[in-house]
Amino acid sequence: MSTADLLRALLLFTMLAMAVLALRYLSRRHLDWPYNLAWCVLAVILPILGPILVISLRPGRWVKTRV
């Protein structure tokens, strides 16, 4: 495996991890389903900027869940 292949794999892993974090964050927010769908699509379609926007803009209100 060359260095370029390794960097591509790490970039793909980072993008997937960021999308998972954004989707997990959205699952703990109280949103109506159309808004939740829109935010999820944003997090998935824009691979780098989408998850950052989802977490920084804090849509909806926080719902307490048991851990």
N, C-alpha and C positions, 0 to 999 in steps of 0.2 A: 504494500500500500504506500503510495507516494504521499508527500507532504500535502499536496493540493487536495488529494482525496480525503485525508484526515481532517483538514480544515473544513471541507464541505460537509463532512459527516458531523463535525462539532457544531457547525452553523445550523444544520438541520435539527440536531438534538436541542440546541438552544431555542430555536423557534418553536418547536413542539412543547418544550417545557414552559415557555412563556404563555403559549395558548392554553395549556392545562391550568396554569396558575390563574389566568384571567377567567376561565370558565368556572373554576372552583370559587373564585371571589364572587362571581355573579350568582352562583347558587346560594350564597348566604345573604343576598340582597333581596328586598321585597320589591318586585317589579311585576307589572301586568305582562301577560305572555307576549304581546306584540313588541313591547319595549325590550323585554328579555331576549327575544329572538333577534331584534335589531342589534343589540349590544353583542350578542354571541356571534352574529355574522361579522360584525366589525372586528372582533377579536381574532376570528379565523381568517378572514379575507386579507387583512393587512398584517402580515406575519410579524413584523418587528414593531411597528408603531401602534397597531391595534390593541394589544394587551396593555401597553403603557398608558394609552388613552383611557381604556376601560377602568383601570385601577386608579389613575390620577383624577378622573372626573367624578368618581364615586356616585354612579347612578342609583336611584332608589333610596330606600332607607334600610338601615341595618336591622336584621332579624336575629335575635338571640337563639342559638341552638345549643343543645346539650352536646358535650364532648364525651 
